[in-house]
Amino acid sequence: MTRDELADKLDHLDPGATITVPKEVLARIFDEATLSYDSQEALRRITDFALEYQCSFSFHEHEDAVPCFQKDDVF
């Protein structure tokens, strides 16, 4: 997946819908070797990217969960 493909998916999500993206894929999209809580700059860039498409971003590394984008309910 590319950044443009992710942007398109986020743009077309219905309000309240979610999409998960494996952390390895996100790391590659945002030019990081790995994605972890130590990657604060990368996580901020991903969060900012999500906000551009009216989404929130969550990443729970210690729970072994897949990073998730959720479309805001209100536009």
All heavy atoms as a GROMACS GRO file, in nm:
protein
  608
    1MET      N    1   0.084  -0.117   0.000
    1MET     CA    2   0.000   0.000   0.000
    1MET      C    3   0.089   0.124   0.000
    1MET      O    4   0.191   0.128   0.066
    1MET     CB    5  -0.090  -0.003   0.124
    1MET     CG    6  -0.179   0.118   0.137
    1MET     SD    7  -0.282   0.127   0.288
    1MET     CE    8  -0.358  -0.031   0.292
    2THR      N    9   0.046   0.224  -0.072
    2THR     CA   10   0.118   0.350  -0.077
    2THR      C   11   0.045   0.453   0.010
    2THR      O   12  -0.069   0.432   0.053
    2THR     CB   13   0.126   0.404  -0.220
    2THR    OG1   14  -0.007   0.437  -0.264
    2THR    CG2   15   0.189   0.302  -0.316
    3ARG      N   16   0.109   0.568   0.030
    3ARG     CA   17   0.045   0.675   0.106
    3ARG      C   18  -0.080   0.726   0.034
    3ARG      O   19  -0.181   0.756   0.098
    3ARG     CB   20   0.144   0.790   0.126
    3ARG     CG   21   0.095   0.892   0.227
    3ARG     CD   22   0.193   1.004   0.244
    3ARG     NE   23   0.319   0.957   0.297
    3ARG     CZ   24   0.389   1.020   0.389
    3ARG    NH1   25   0.346   1.134   0.437
    3ARG    NH2   26   0.503   0.973   0.431
    4ASP      N   27  -0.074   0.733  -0.098
    4ASP     CA   28  -0.191   0.776  -0.174
    4ASP      C   29  -0.307   0.677  -0.162
    4ASP      O   30  -0.423   0.717  -0.152
    4ASP     CB   31  -0.156   0.796  -0.322
    4ASP     CG   32  -0.069   0.918  -0.346
    4ASP    OD1   33  -0.068   1.009  -0.260
    4ASP    OD2   34  -0.002   0.921  -0.451
    5GLU      N   35  -0.276   0.548  -0.164
    5GLU     CA   36  -0.381   0.447  -0.147
    5GLU      C   37  -0.443   0.454  -0.008
    5GLU      O   38  -0.566   0.443   0.007
    5GLU     CB   39  -0.324   0.307  -0.172
    5GLU     CG   40  -0.288   0.282  -0.317
    5GLU     CD   41  -0.211   0.154  -0.339
    5GLU    OE1   42  -0.143   0.106  -0.244
    5GLU    OE2   43  -0.217   0.101  -0.451
    6LEU      N   44  -0.360   0.474   0.095
    6LEU     CA   45  -0.412   0.490   0.230
    6LEU      C   46  -0.500   0.614   0.239
    6LEU      O   47  -0.608   0.611   0.296
    6LEU     CB   48  -0.298   0.497   0.332
    6LEU     CG   49  -0.339   0.520   0.477
    6LEU    CD1   50  -0.435   0.412   0.526
    6LEU    CD2   51  -0.216   0.527   0.565
    7ALA      N   52  -0.455   0.723   0.180
    7ALA     CA   53  -0.533   0.847   0.180
    7ALA      C   54  -0.669   0.825   0.115
    7ALA      O   55  -0.772   0.872   0.166
    7ALA     CB   56  -0.457   0.958   0.107
    8ASP      N   57  -0.671   0.754   0.004
    8ASP     CA   58  -0.798   0.726  -0.065
    8ASP      C   59  -0.890   0.642   0.022
    8ASP      O   60  -1.010   0.669   0.030
    8ASP     CB   61  -0.769   0.656  -0.198
    8ASP     CG   62  -0.893   0.644  -0.284
    8ASP    OD1   63  -0.957   0.748  -0.311
    8ASP    OD2   64  -0.926   0.530  -0.323
    9LYS      N   65  -0.835   0.542   0.089
    9LYS     CA   66  -0.916   0.458   0.177
    9LYS      C   67  -0.973   0.540   0.293
    9LYS      O   68  -1.090   0.525   0.329
    9LYS     CB   69  -0.835   0.341   0.230
    9LYS     CG   70  -0.806   0.237   0.124
    9LYS     CD   71  -0.728   0.121   0.180
    9LYS     CE   72  -0.697   0.025   0.066
    9LYS     NZ   73  -0.686  -0.111   0.110
   10LEU      N   74  -0.891   0.625   0.353
   10LEU     CA   75  -0.938   0.707   0.464
   10LEU      C   76  -1.044   0.805   0.418
   10LEU      O   77  -1.142   0.830   0.488
   10LEU     CB   78  -0.821   0.781   0.530
   10LEU     CG   79  -0.716   0.696   0.598
   10LEU    CD1   80  -0.605   0.785   0.655
   10LEU    CD2   81  -0.775   0.607   0.706
   11ASP      N   82  -1.023   0.862   0.301
   11ASP     CA   83  -1.117   0.960   0.246
   11ASP      C   84  -1.255   0.899   0.222
   11ASP      O   85  -1.355   0.967   0.236
   11ASP     CB   86  -1.059   1.017   0.116
   11ASP     CG   87  -1.129   1.143   0.073
   11ASP    OD1   88  -1.162   1.226   0.160
   11ASP    OD2   89  -1.150   1.159  -0.049
   12HIS      N   90  -1.258   0.771   0.188
   12HIS     CA   91  -1.384   0.707   0.154
   12HIS      C   92  -1.448   0.627   0.267
   12HIS      O   93  -1.551   0.563   0.247
   12HIS     CB   94  -1.365   0.617   0.031
   12HIS     CG   95  -1.346   0.695  -0.094
   12HIS    ND1   96  -1.221   0.729  -0.143
   12HIS    CD2   97  -1.435   0.751  -0.178
   12HIS    CE1   98  -1.235   0.800  -0.252
   12HIS    NE2   99  -1.364   0.815  -0.276
   13LEU      N  100  -1.391   0.632   0.386
   13LEU     CA  101  -1.451   0.562   0.500
   13LEU      C  102  -1.582   0.630   0.539
   13LEU      O  103  -1.594   0.753   0.534
   13LEU     CB  104  -1.358   0.566   0.621
   13LEU     CG  105  -1.245   0.465   0.629
   13LEU    CD1  106  -1.164   0.489   0.756
   13LEU    CD2  107  -1.296   0.323   0.626
   14ASP      N  108  -1.679   0.550   0.579
   14ASP     CA  109  -1.804   0.605   0.632
   14ASP      C  110  -1.779   0.654   0.774
   14ASP      O  111  -1.693   0.601   0.845
   14ASP     CB  112  -1.912   0.497   0.634
   14ASP     CG  113  -1.959   0.458   0.494
   14ASP    OD1  114  -1.954   0.545   0.404
   14ASP    OD2  115  -1.999   0.342   0.476
   15PRO      N  116  -1.855   0.754   0.820
   15PRO     CA  117  -1.840   0.802   0.958
   15PRO      C  118  -1.851   0.688   1.059
   15PRO      O  119  -1.942   0.605   1.051
   15PRO     CB  120  -1.955   0.901   0.974
   15PRO     CG  121  -1.980   0.949   0.834
   15PRO     CD  122  -1.957   0.829   0.747
   16GLY      N  123  -1.755   0.681   1.150
   16GLY     CA  124  -1.752   0.577   1.252
   16GLY      C  125  -1.684   0.448   1.209
   16GLY      O  126  -1.655   0.363   1.292
   17ALA      N  127  -1.657   0.434   1.080
   17ALA     CA  128  -1.592   0.312   1.030
   17ALA      C  129  -1.444   0.313   1.064
   17ALA      O  130  -1.384   0.418   1.086
   17ALA     CB  131  -1.611   0.300   0.879
   18THR      N  132  -1.385   0.194   1.069
   18THR     CA  133  -1.243   0.182   1.099
   18THR      C  134  -1.171   0.103   0.990
   18THR      O  135  -1.233   0.026   0.916
   18THR     CB  136  -1.219   0.110   1.233
   18THR    OG1  137  -1.272  -0.023   1.226
   18THR    CG2  138  -1.280   0.186   1.348
   19ILE      N  139  -1.042   0.124   0.984
   19ILE     CA  140  -0.955   0.046   0.897
   19ILE      C  141  -0.826   0.020   0.974
   19ILE      O  142  -0.774   0.109   1.042
   19ILE     CB  143  -0.927   0.117   0.763
   19ILE    CG1  144  -0.841   0.030   0.671
   19ILE    CG2  145  -0.862   0.252   0.785
   19ILE    CD1  146  -0.822   0.087   0.532
   20THR      N  147  -0.778  -0.103   0.969
   20THR     CA  148  -0.652  -0.137   1.033
   20THR      C  149  -0.544  -0.149   0.927
   20THR      O  150  -0.571  -0.191   0.814
   20THR     CB  151  -0.662  -0.269   1.112
   20THR    OG1  152  -0.702  -0.373   1.025
   20THR    CG2  153  -0.761  -0.256   1.227
   21VAL      N  154  -0.424  -0.112   0.966
   21VAL     CA  155  -0.309  -0.120   0.877
   21VAL      C  156  -0.194  -0.178   0.957
   21VAL      O  157  -0.158  -0.123   1.062
   21VAL     CB  158  -0.270   0.019   0.822
   21VAL    CG1  159  -0.151   0.009   0.728
   21VAL    CG2  160  -0.388   0.086   0.753
   22PRO      N  161  -0.136  -0.290   0.913
   22PRO     CA  162  -0.025  -0.349   0.988
   22PRO      C  163   0.086  -0.247   1.012
   22PRO      O  164   0.115  -0.163   0.925
   22PRO     CB  165   0.022  -0.463   0.898
   22PRO     CG  166  -0.098  -0.497   0.814
   22PRO     CD  167  -0.170  -0.367   0.794
   23LYS      N  168   0.147  -0.254   1.131
   23LYS     CA  169   0.249  -0.154   1.164
   23LYS      C  170   0.368  -0.158   1.070
   23LYS      O  171   0.430  -0.056   1.045
   23LYS     CB  172   0.291  -0.165   1.310
   23LYS     CG  173   0.361  -0.289   1.349
   23LYS     CD  174   0.393  -0.286   1.498
   23LYS     CE  175   0.463  -0.411   1.542
   23LYS     NZ  176   0.495  -0.406   1.685
   24GLU      N  177   0.399  -0.273   1.013
   24GLU     CA  178   0.509  -0.282   0.916
   24GLU      C  179   0.477  -0.202   0.791
   24GLU      O  180   0.563  -0.139   0.732
   24GLU     CB  181   0.538  -0.428   0.879
   24GLU     CG  182   0.583  -0.514   0.995
   24GLU     CD  183   0.468  -0.565   1.083
   24GLU    OE1  184   0.349  -0.558   1.040
   24GLU    OE2  185   0.497  -0.610   1.195
   25VAL      N  186   0.350  -0.206   0.750
   25VAL     CA  187   0.306  -0.132   0.632
   25VAL      C  188   0.311   0.018   0.660
   25VAL      O  189   0.362   0.096   0.579
   25VAL     CB  190   0.164  -0.176   0.588
   25VAL    CG1  191   0.112  -0.088   0.475
   25VAL    CG2  192   0.165  -0.322   0.547
   26LEU      N  193   0.262   0.059   0.777
   26LEU     CA  194   0.267   0.201   0.813
   26LEU      C  195   0.411   0.250   0.821
   26LEU      O  196   0.442   0.361   0.776
   26LEU     CB  197   0.198   0.225   0.947
   26LEU     CG  198   0.048   0.242   0.943
   26LEU    CD1  199  -0.006   0.263   1.084
   26LEU    CD2  200   0.007   0.356   0.854
   27ALA      N  201   0.498   0.169   0.877
   27ALA     CA  202   0.639   0.208   0.887
   27ALA      C  203   0.696   0.235   0.747
   27ALA      O  204   0.763   0.335   0.724
   27ALA     CB  205   0.719   0.100   0.958
   28ARG      N  206   0.665   0.146   0.654
   28ARG     CA  207   0.716   0.162   0.517
   28ARG      C  208   0.656   0.287   0.451
   28ARG      O  209   0.727   0.366   0.388
   28ARG     CB  210   0.683   0.038   0.434
   28ARG     CG  211   0.738   0.043   0.294
   28ARG     CD  212   0.716  -0.085   0.216
   28ARG     NE  213   0.589  -0.151   0.237
   28ARG     CZ  214   0.474  -0.117   0.179
   28ARG    NH1  215   0.470  -0.013   0.096
   28ARG    NH2  216   0.362  -0.183   0.201
   29ILE      N  217   0.525   0.308   0.469
   29ILE     CA  218   0.458   0.423   0.408
   29ILE      C  219   0.518   0.554   0.458
   29ILE      O  220   0.534   0.650   0.381
   29ILE     CB  221   0.306   0.419   0.437
   29ILE    CG1  222   0.241   0.306   0.358
   29ILE    CG2  223   0.241   0.552   0.404
   29ILE    CD1  224   0.095   0.283   0.394
   30PHE      N  225   0.553   0.558   0.587
   30PHE     CA  226   0.604   0.681   0.646
   30PHE      C  227   0.755   0.680   0.664
   30PHE      O  228   0.810   0.753   0.745
   30PHE     CB  229   0.530   0.709   0.778
   30PHE     CG  230   0.389   0.753   0.755
   30PHE    CD1  231   0.286   0.660   0.750
   30PHE    CD2  232   0.359   0.886   0.733
   30PHE    CE1  233   0.155   0.699   0.726
   30PHE    CE2  234   0.229   0.926   0.708
   30PHE     CZ  235   0.127   0.832   0.704
   31ASP      N  236   0.823   0.597   0.585
   31ASP     CA  237   0.970   0.595   0.576
   31ASP      C  238   1.038   0.573   0.712
   31ASP      O  239   1.133   0.642   0.747
   31ASP     CB  240   1.023   0.723   0.512
   31ASP     CG  241   0.972   0.741   0.370
   31ASP    OD1  242   0.962   0.641   0.298
   31ASP    OD2  243   0.941   0.855   0.333
   32GLU      N  244   0.987   0.476   0.788
   32GLU     CA  245   1.046   0.438   0.916
   32GLU      C  246   1.094   0.294   0.909
   32GLU      O  247   1.034   0.212   0.838
   32GLU     CB  248   0.942   0.451   1.029
   32GLU     CG  249   0.897   0.592   1.056
   32GLU     CD  250   1.007   0.678   1.115
   32GLU    OE1  251   1.082   0.629   1.202
   32GLU    OE2  252   1.019   0.793   1.074
   33ALA      N  253   1.200   0.263   0.982
   33ALA     CA  254   1.249   0.125   0.986
   33ALA      C  255   1.149   0.037   1.061
   33ALA      O  256   1.118  -0.075   1.018
   33ALA     CB  257   1.385   0.119   1.053
   34THR      N  258   1.100   0.086   1.173
   34THR     CA  259   0.999   0.015   1.252
   34THR      C  260   0.904   0.119   1.312
   34THR      O  261   0.933   0.238   1.312
   34THR     CB  262   1.060  -0.065   1.368
   34THR    OG1  263   1.129   0.026   1.455
   34THR    CG2  264   1.156  -0.171   1.318
   35LEU      N  265   0.794   0.070   1.364
   35LEU     CA  266   0.697   0.158   1.428
   35LEU      C  267   0.679   0.112   1.571
   35LEU      O  268   0.643  -0.002   1.597
   35LEU     CB  269   0.564   0.153   1.353
   35LEU     CG  270   0.462   0.260   1.385
   35LEU    CD1  271   0.518   0.398   1.354
   35LEU    CD2  272   0.336   0.236   1.305
   36SER      N  273   0.708   0.200   1.666
   36SER     CA  274   0.693   0.169   1.807
   36SER      C  275   0.663   0.298   1.882
   36SER      O  276   0.664   0.406   1.824
   36SER     CB  277   0.820   0.104   1.863
   36SER     OG  278   0.924   0.199   1.867
   37TYR      N  279   0.638   0.285   2.012
   37TYR     CA  280   0.613   0.405   2.092
   37TYR      C  281   0.736   0.496   2.096
   37TYR      O  282   0.724   0.615   2.121
   37TYR     CB  283   0.572   0.369   2.236
   37TYR     CG  284   0.425   0.337   2.246
   37TYR    CD1  285   0.382   0.214   2.291
   37TYR    CD2  286   0.330   0.431   2.210
   37TYR    CE1  287   0.247   0.186   2.302
   37TYR    CE2  288   0.195   0.404   2.219
   37TYR     CZ  289   0.155   0.280   2.266
   37TYR     OH  290   0.021   0.253   2.275
   38ASP      N  291   0.853   0.443   2.068
   38ASP     CA  292   0.974   0.525   2.063
   38ASP      C  293   0.979   0.610   1.937
   38ASP      O  294   1.060   0.701   1.926
   38ASP     CB  295   1.099   0.437   2.071
   38ASP     CG  296   1.109   0.366   2.204
   38ASP    OD1  297   1.057   0.419   2.304
   38ASP    OD2  298   1.170   0.257   2.209
   39SER      N  299   0.893   0.580   1.842
   39SER     CA  300   0.889   0.653   1.715
   39SER      C  301   0.792   0.771   1.724
   39SER      O  302   0.700   0.785   1.644
   39SER     CB  303   0.843   0.559   1.602
   39SER     OG  304   0.915   0.441   1.600
   40GLN      N  305   0.810   0.856   1.823
   40GLN     CA  306   0.715   0.965   1.848
   40GLN      C  307   0.697   1.057   1.728
   40GLN      O  308   0.585   1.099   1.699
   40GLN     CB  309   0.758   1.045   1.972
   40GLN     CG  310   0.745   0.968   2.100
   40GLN     CD  311   0.602   0.925   2.127
   40GLN    OE1  312   0.510   1.004   2.117
   40GLN    NE2  313   0.583   0.798   2.159
   41GLU      N  314   0.804   1.090   1.659
   41GLU     CA  315   0.795   1.177   1.541
   41GLU      C  316   0.709   1.110   1.432
   41GLU      O  317   0.622   1.174   1.373
   41GLU     CB  318   0.934   1.211   1.489
   41GLU     CG  319   0.935   1.293   1.362
   41GLU     CD  320   0.874   1.432   1.378
   41GLU    OE1  321   0.876   1.486   1.489
   41GLU    OE2  322   0.823   1.485   1.278
   42ALA      N  323   0.733   0.983   1.408
   42ALA     CA  324   0.655   0.911   1.307
   42ALA      C  325   0.509   0.901   1.348
   42ALA      O  326   0.419   0.920   1.265
   42ALA     CB  327   0.714   0.772   1.284
   43LEU      N  328   0.483   0.871   1.474
   43LEU     CA  329   0.345   0.862   1.522
   43LEU      C  330   0.273   0.996   1.510
   43LEU      O  331   0.154   1.001   1.475
   43LEU     CB  332   0.342   0.811   1.667
   43LEU     CG  333   0.388   0.667   1.686
   43LEU    CD1  334   0.392   0.632   1.834
   43LEU    CD2  335   0.299   0.569   1.610
   44ARG      N  336   0.344   1.104   1.534
   44ARG     CA  337   0.285   1.237   1.518
   44ARG      C  338   0.252   1.264   1.371
   44ARG      O  339   0.145   1.316   1.338
   44ARG     CB  340   0.378   1.345   1.571
   44ARG     CG  341   0.314   1.485   1.570
   44ARG     CD  342   0.401   1.594   1.629
   44ARG     NE  343   0.532   1.605   1.570
   44ARG     CZ  344   0.557   1.657   1.449
   44ARG    NH1  345   0.459   1.702   1.374
   44ARG    NH2  346   0.680   1.665   1.403
   45ARG      N  347   0.343   1.225   1.281
   45ARG     CA  348   0.317   1.244   1.137
   45ARG      C  349   0.197   1.162   1.092
   45ARG      O  350   0.115   1.208   1.012
   45ARG     CB  351   0.440   1.206   1.055
   45ARG     CG  352   0.552   1.307   1.062
   45ARG     CD  353   0.659   1.283   0.958
   45ARG     NE  354   0.672   1.144   0.922
   45ARG     CZ  355   0.781   1.070   0.942
   45ARG    NH1  356   0.889   1.123   0.994
   45ARG    NH2  357   0.785   0.943   0.908
   46ILE      N  358   0.185   1.038   1.143
   46ILE     CA  359   0.071   0.953   1.106
   46ILE      C  360  -0.058   1.011   1.162
   46ILE      O  361  -0.160   1.015   1.094
   46ILE     CB  362   0.094   0.809   1.155
   46ILE    CG1  363   0.214   0.746   1.083
   46ILE    CG2  364  -0.031   0.724   1.133
   46ILE    CD1  365   0.262   0.616   1.142
   47THR      N  366  -0.055   1.059   1.286
   47THR     CA  367  -0.172   1.121   1.346
   47THR      C  368  -0.214   1.245   1.268
   47THR      O  369  -0.334   1.265   1.240
   47THR     CB  370  -0.145   1.157   1.493
   47THR    OG1  371  -0.113   1.037   1.564
   47THR    CG2  372  -0.263   1.225   1.557
   48ASP      N  373  -0.118   1.328   1.230
   48ASP     CA  374  -0.148   1.447   1.149
   48ASP      C  375  -0.207   1.408   1.014
   48ASP      O  376  -0.301   1.472   0.964
   48ASP     CB  377  -0.023   1.531   1.128
   48ASP     CG  378   0.025   1.600   1.255
   48ASP    OD1  379  -0.051   1.604   1.354
   48ASP    OD2  380   0.140   1.648   1.254
   49PHE      N  381  -0.152   1.302   0.954
   49PHE     CA  382  -0.203   1.252   0.827
   49PHE      C  383  -0.348   1.208   0.843
   49PHE      O  384  -0.434   1.241   0.760
   49PHE     CB  385  -0.115   1.135   0.781
   49PHE     CG  386  -0.156   1.072   0.652
   49PHE    CD1  387  -0.120   1.128   0.531
   49PHE    CD2  388  -0.230   0.954   0.651
   49PHE    CE1  389  -0.156   1.069   0.410
   49PHE    CE2  390  -0.266   0.894   0.531
   49PHE     CZ  391  -0.230   0.952   0.411
   50ALA      N  392  -0.378   1.135   0.950
   50ALA     CA  393  -0.514   1.089   0.976
   50ALA      C  394  -0.609   1.206   0.991
   50ALA      O  395  -0.721   1.204   0.936
   50ALA     CB  396  -0.517   1.001   1.101
   51LEU      N  397  -0.566   1.309   1.061
   51LEU     CA  398  -0.650   1.426   1.082
   51LEU      C  399  -0.686   1.496   0.952
   51LEU      O  400  -0.795   1.553   0.939
   51LEU     CB  401  -0.583   1.524   1.178
   51LEU     CG  402  -0.575   1.478   1.323
   51LEU    CD1  403  -0.489   1.575   1.404
   51LEU    CD2  404  -0.713   1.462   1.383
   52GLU      N  405  -0.596   1.491   0.854
   52GLU     CA  406  -0.625   1.551   0.723
   52GLU      C  407  -0.748   1.488   0.659
   52GLU      O  408  -0.813   1.550   0.575
   52GLU     CB  409  -0.506   1.534   0.629
   52GLU     CG  410  -0.386   1.617   0.663
   52GLU     CD  411  -0.272   1.593   0.566
   52GLU    OE1  412  -0.298   1.572   0.445
   52GLU    OE2  413  -0.156   1.593   0.612
   53TYR      N  414  -0.776   1.362   0.696
   53TYR     CA  415  -0.888   1.288   0.637
   53TYR      C  416  -1.000   1.265   0.739
   53TYR      O  417  -1.078   1.172   0.727
   53TYR     CB  418  -0.837   1.156   0.579
   53TYR     CG  419  -0.739   1.183   0.468
   53TYR    CD1  420  -0.603   1.188   0.493
   53TYR    CD2  421  -0.784   1.212   0.340
   53TYR    CE1  422  -0.513   1.220   0.393
   53TYR    CE2  423  -0.695   1.245   0.239
   53TYR     CZ  424  -0.560   1.248   0.266
   53TYR     OH  425  -0.471   1.280   0.167
   54GLN      N  426  -1.006   1.355   0.839
   54GLN     CA  427  -1.108   1.352   0.943
   54GLN      C  428  -1.113   1.216   1.014
   54GLN      O  429  -1.219   1.160   1.041
   54GLN     CB  430  -1.248   1.386   0.888
   54GLN     CG  431  -1.264   1.527   0.837
   54GLN     CD  432  -1.212   1.544   0.695
   54GLN    OE1  433  -1.223   1.456   0.613
   54GLN    NE2  434  -1.153   1.659   0.669
   55CYS      N  435  -0.996   1.164   1.046
   55CYS     CA  436  -0.984   1.036   1.115
   55CYS      C  437  -0.900   1.051   1.241
   55CYS      O  438  -0.820   1.143   1.253
   55CYS     CB  439  -0.916   0.931   1.026
   55CYS     SG  440  -1.011   0.884   0.880
   56SER      N  441  -0.919   0.958   1.333
   56SER     CA  442  -0.829   0.948   1.447
   56SER      C  443  -0.742   0.826   1.426
   56SER      O  444  -0.779   0.733   1.353
   56SER     CB  445  -0.908   0.938   1.578
   56SER     OG  446  -0.994   0.827   1.576
   57PHE      N  447  -0.627   0.826   1.488
   57PHE     CA  448  -0.532   0.717   1.474
   57PHE      C  449  -0.501   0.661   1.612
   57PHE      O  450  -0.477   0.737   1.706
   57PHE     CB  451  -0.402   0.767   1.408
   57PHE     CG  452  -0.292   0.666   1.406
   57PHE    CD1  453  -0.300   0.555   1.326
   57PHE    CD2  454  -0.180   0.683   1.486
   57PHE    CE1  455  -0.198   0.462   1.323
   57PHE    CE2  456  -0.077   0.590   1.485
   57PHE     CZ  457  -0.086   0.479   1.403
   58SER      N  458  -0.504   0.529   1.626
   58SER     CA  459  -0.466   0.468   1.753
   58SER      C  460  -0.363   0.359   1.730
   58SER      O  461  -0.369   0.285   1.631
   58SER     CB  462  -0.589   0.413   1.826
   58SER     OG  463  -0.651   0.312   1.751
   59PHE      N  464  -0.270   0.352   1.822
   59PHE     CA  465  -0.161   0.256   1.814
   59PHE      C  466  -0.131   0.207   1.955
   59PHE      O  467  -0.096   0.286   2.041
   59PHE     CB  468  -0.037   0.323   1.752
   59PHE     CG  469   0.084   0.233   1.747
   59PHE    CD1  470   0.085   0.120   1.669
   59PHE    CD2  471   0.196   0.264   1.821
   59PHE    CE1  472   0.196   0.039   1.664
   59PHE    CE2  473   0.309   0.183   1.816
   59PHE     CZ  474   0.309   0.071   1.737
   60HIS      N  475  -0.153   0.079   1.978
   60HIS     CA  476  -0.134   0.019   2.110
   60HIS      C  477  -0.030  -0.092   2.098
   60HIS      O  478  -0.064  -0.210   2.092
   60HIS     CB  479  -0.265  -0.035   2.164
   60HIS     CG  480  -0.373   0.067   2.167
   60HIS    ND1  481  -0.377   0.168   2.260
   60HIS    CD2  482  -0.478   0.089   2.085
   60HIS    CE1  483  -0.481   0.245   2.237
   60HIS    NE2  484  -0.544   0.200   2.131
   61GLU      N  485   0.094  -0.053   2.093
   61GLU     CA  486   0.204  -0.147   2.070
   61GLU      C  487   0.207  -0.259   2.174
   61GLU      O  488   0.224  -0.375   2.139
   61GLU     CB  489   0.337  -0.072   2.073
   61GLU     CG  490   0.457  -0.163   2.053
   61GLU     CD  491   0.586  -0.086   2.066
   61GLU    OE1  492   0.595   0.009   2.144
   61GLU    OE2  493   0.680  -0.124   1.994
   62HIS      N  494   0.189  -0.227   2.301
   62HIS     CA  495   0.204  -0.327   2.405
   62HIS      C  496   0.088  -0.426   2.410
   62HIS      O  497   0.099  -0.532   2.467
   62HIS     CB  498   0.223  -0.260   2.542
   62HIS     CG  499   0.349  -0.178   2.545
   62HIS    ND1  500   0.474  -0.233   2.534
   62HIS    CD2  501   0.368  -0.045   2.552
   62HIS    CE1  502   0.565  -0.139   2.537
   62HIS    NE2  503   0.503  -0.021   2.547
   63GLU      N  504  -0.024  -0.391   2.351
   63GLU     CA  505  -0.137  -0.482   2.344
   63GLU      C  506  -0.131  -0.568   2.219
   63GLU      O  507  -0.221  -0.646   2.193
   63GLU     CB  508  -0.267  -0.402   2.348
   63GLU     CG  509  -0.286  -0.325   2.478
   63GLU     CD  510  -0.408  -0.236   2.474
   63GLU    OE1  511  -0.495  -0.257   2.388
   63GLU    OE2  512  -0.416  -0.146   2.558
   64ASP      N  513  -0.026  -0.553   2.140
   64ASP     CA  514  -0.007  -0.628   2.016
   64ASP      C  515  -0.123  -0.609   1.918
   64ASP      O  516  -0.157  -0.698   1.842
   64ASP     CB  517   0.017  -0.776   2.044
   64ASP     CG  518   0.094  -0.843   1.931
   64ASP    OD1  519   0.172  -0.775   1.863
   64ASP    OD2  520   0.074  -0.965   1.911
   65ALA      N  521  -0.186  -0.493   1.926
   65ALA     CA  522  -0.297  -0.462   1.837
   65ALA      C  523  -0.244  -0.401   1.707
   65ALA      O  524  -0.136  -0.343   1.703
   65ALA     CB  525  -0.392  -0.365   1.904
   66VAL      N  526  -0.322  -0.414   1.604
   66VAL     CA  527  -0.288  -0.356   1.475
   66VAL      C  528  -0.328  -0.208   1.478
   66VAL      O  529  -0.437  -0.175   1.525
   66VAL     CB  530  -0.362  -0.430   1.362
   66VAL    CG1  531  -0.332  -0.368   1.227
   66VAL    CG2  532  -0.324  -0.578   1.362
   67PRO      N  533  -0.242  -0.118   1.430
   67PRO     CA  534  -0.278   0.025   1.426
   67PRO      C  535  -0.410   0.045   1.352
   67PRO      O  536  -0.439  -0.023   1.254
   67PRO     CB  537  -0.162   0.089   1.351
   67PRO     CG  538  -0.047  -0.004   1.376
   67PRO     CD  539  -0.107  -0.141   1.378
   68CYS      N  540  -0.487   0.140   1.400
   68CYS     CA  541  -0.623   0.158   1.350
   68CYS      C  542  -0.653   0.305   1.322
   68CYS      O  543  -0.613   0.393   1.398
   68CYS     CB  544  -0.720   0.104   1.456
   68CYS     SG  545  -0.892   0.119   1.413
   69PHE      N  546  -0.724   0.329   1.213
   69PHE     CA  547  -0.775   0.460   1.180
   69PHE      C  548  -0.927   0.453   1.194
   69PHE      O  549  -0.989   0.356   1.151
   69PHE     CB  550  -0.742   0.499   1.036
   69PHE     CG  551  -0.596   0.517   1.010
   69PHE    CD1  552  -0.516   0.410   0.974
   69PHE    CD2  553  -0.538   0.642   1.021
   69PHE    CE1  554  -0.380   0.427   0.949
   69PHE    CE2  555  -0.402   0.660   0.997
   69PHE     CZ  556  -0.324   0.552   0.961
   70GLN      N  557  -0.988   0.556   1.252
   70GLN     CA  558  -1.133   0.561   1.263
   70GLN      C  559  -1.182   0.695   1.210
   70GLN      O  560  -1.134   0.800   1.251
   70GLN     CB  561  -1.181   0.543   1.406
   70GLN     CG  562  -1.330   0.543   1.417
   70GLN     CD  563  -1.380   0.511   1.556
   70GLN    OE1  564  -1.304   0.509   1.653
   70GLN    NE2  565  -1.508   0.483   1.566
   71LYS      N  566  -1.279   0.687   1.121
   71LYS     CA  567  -1.338   0.809   1.064
   71LYS      C  568  -1.422   0.878   1.170
   71LYS      O  569  -1.500   0.813   1.240
   71LYS     CB  570  -1.425   0.772   0.942
   71LYS     CG  571  -1.472   0.891   0.862
   71LYS     CD  572  -1.358   0.949   0.781
   71LYS     CE  573  -1.407   1.037   0.670
   71LYS     NZ  574  -1.302   1.068   0.576
   72ASP      N  575  -1.405   1.009   1.183
   72ASP     CA  576  -1.483   1.085   1.279
   72ASP      C  577  -1.631   1.076   1.244
   72ASP      O  578  -1.668   1.070   1.127
   72ASP     CB  579  -1.439   1.231   1.280
   72ASP     CG  580  -1.295   1.248   1.330
   72ASP    OD1  581  -1.244   1.158   1.400
   72ASP    OD2  582  -1.236   1.352   1.296
   73ASP      N  583  -1.714   1.078   1.349
   73ASP     CA  584  -1.859   1.070   1.329
   73ASP      C  585  -1.918   1.202   1.280
   73ASP      O  586  -2.023   1.205   1.220
   73ASP     CB  587  -1.930   1.031   1.459
   73ASP     CG  588  -1.911   0.885   1.491
   73ASP    OD1  589  -1.894   0.805   1.398
   73ASP    OD2  590  -1.914   0.850   1.610
   74VAL      N  591  -1.850   1.313   1.310
   74VAL     CA  592  -1.902   1.444   1.277
   74VAL      C  593  -1.810   1.510   1.176
   74VAL      O  594  -1.689   1.509   1.191
   74VAL     CB  595  -1.912   1.532   1.404
   74VAL    CG1  596  -1.965   1.670   1.370
   74VAL    CG2  597  -1.998   1.464   1.508
   75PHE      N  598  -1.869   1.570   1.075
   75PHE     CA  599  -1.790   1.641   0.975
   75PHE      C  600  -1.802   1.788   0.995
   75PHE      O  601  -1.898   1.843   1.029
   75PHE     CB  602  -1.834   1.603   0.833
   75PHE     CG  603  -1.797   1.463   0.798
   75PHE    CD1  604  -1.888   1.362   0.812
   75PHE    CD2  605  -1.671   1.435   0.752
   75PHE    CE1  606  -1.854   1.232   0.778
   75PHE    CE2  607  -1.636   1.306   0.718
   75PHE     CZ  608  -1.728   1.205   0.732
   0.00000   0.00000   0.00000
